[in-house]
Amino acid sequence: METNKIIELLAYTLPALITSGVAFYFFQTHTKNEENRRRFLLIKETKKEALPLRLQAYERMVLFLERVNPSKLLIRIAPFSDDKNDYENFLINQIEQEFEHNLTQQIYLTEDCWTVITTAKNTIIQNIRKTAMSDKIDSSHKLRETILSDLLDKQSPSLVAISYLKSEVIAMMG
């Protein structure tokens, strides 16, 4: 008699347990899908809001690179005395100030892009210093002329960096 009771109890309990297990599995799957859908929508919305900020950061960095491009920098900032060292320091200070003004933009740029920008800035400063160290350069006007004439022979680091920024924006948009 006890065996019949146990079998009867199992006959009622086993289907209930299976039904509970299936319901739990479907509920858990539904919950995960819903969480993934919400996460996807949140990321999609965040990207939509961040895109204008990222584009603005790229625009500002292109403007920075244009402003520190030696051909534009030297035309915009004329020598104020004949001392080449004063002019060299003034040019480098202008580049550093422009850079510091745009430091926060790195938040929106890729690591590689930021590295290209800082490399371009440092290369421009290094070229100015290297040119100023020459014994042939005896005045600020001669320094300015020599830097400008050197740019005729090679591409400016600014233009190389701007080209890289453009390719990143195209990749980001596509």
N, C-alpha and C positions, 0 to 999 in steps of 0.2 A: 504494500500500500504506500509506503513511503517513497518508493521508487516512482510510482505513478504521480505522486505529488511533485516530486523533483522534475520529472519530465514535463508535467503540465506547467510548472513554474518556468522552466526553460523555454517552453513553447511560447509563453507570453513575453518573457523577458528578452530573449534573443532578437526577435524582430524589432523590439523597442530600442535595444542597444544599437543595432545596425542602422535603423532610421535616425537615431541621435547622432551616430558617427557621420553618416552622409550629410545630415543637416549642418553639423559642425564644420565639415570640410567645405561645403558650399558657402557657408557664412564667412569662413576665414578667407576663402578665395575671393569672394565679393568684396570683403573689407580691404584686402591687398590691392585689388584692381581699382577700387575707389581711391585709395591713398595714392597709388601711382598716377591716376588721372589728375588728381588735385595737384600733385607735385609737378606734373607736366604742364598744366595750365599756369601754375605759379612761375615756373621757369620761363615759359613762353611770354608771359606778361612782363616779367623782369627784363628779359632780353629786349622786348619792344620798347620799354622805358629807358634802358641803358644805351641803346643804339645811338640816339641823338647825342648823348654825353660822350660816347666813345668817338663819334665822328667829329665832335667839337674839339676833343683833345688832339686828334690827328690834325685838324685844321690849325690849331694853335702851335703845334710842333712844326708844321710846315712853315708857318709864319716865323717862328723862331729861327729855323734853318735859313730862311730867306734873309732875315735880318743880320745873321752872323756870317752869311756868305761873304767872303773877303771882298769880292768885287762891289757888292752893295754897301758893306760896312765901311770900306775905305772912301767911297764916294760920299756917304752920309756923314762920316766923321773926318773932317779935314784936320791936318796938323795945326796945333795952336801955338807951337814954337818950333825951333829948329832941333831941339834935343830929341834924338831918336828913342832914347830910353823912356822919356816921358810919354811919347806917342805910343810906344809899344805897350807900356803899362796901362795907358788909358784905353787902348783897343781891347786888351785882355780883360780889363775891368768891365767894359761894356758887354763883352761876350758872357762873362760870369754873371753879371746882373740879369741879363736876358734869360740865362739858363735858370737861375734861382727863381725868377719870376714864374717860370713854367714847371717847376719841380713837381707840383701836385698832379700834373697831367699823366705822370707815369702810372698812376692807379688804373687808368683806362687803356693803357698800351700793353702790348705783349712784352715779355722780357727781352726777346730778341730785338724788337723795335727800339726799346729804350737803350739797349746796348749800342745799336747802330747810331742813335742820336748822340749819345755821350762820346762815342768814338769820333764822330764827325766834329763835335765841339773841341775835343782834345787835340785832334789832328790840326784843326785850324789854329789853335793856340800854339801848338808846337811849331807849325810852319812860320808863324809870326815871330816867335822867339828865335828860331833857327836863322831866319833872314836877318833879324836885327843883330845877331852875333857876328855877321860877316864884317870883315875889316873894310870892305869896299863901301859899306853903308856908313855915311858920316852925318846924315841929317834925317829928320823925320820925313821930308819930302822925298828923299832918295829911297827911304824904307818903303814908303807908300808906292812909289813907282816900281820898285823891284818886286814887291808882292803882287801887284797887278800884272806885271809882265810875266811872272811865273805862272799865273793863272791861264795865260794864253797857251802854255805848253801842256797843261794837264787839267783834268776835270776837278772842280772844287768838291771837297768832302761833303759840303752841304747838298750839292746836286745828287750825289750818290745816295745820301740818306733820304732825300725827298723821293727819289725813285723807289727806294725800299718802302717808304710809307705808302706811296700810291699803290704798290703791289699788295700790301697788306689790306688796304681799304677795299680794293677790288676783290680780294679773296673773302673778306668779311661780308661783302654785299652779295657775293655770288653763292 
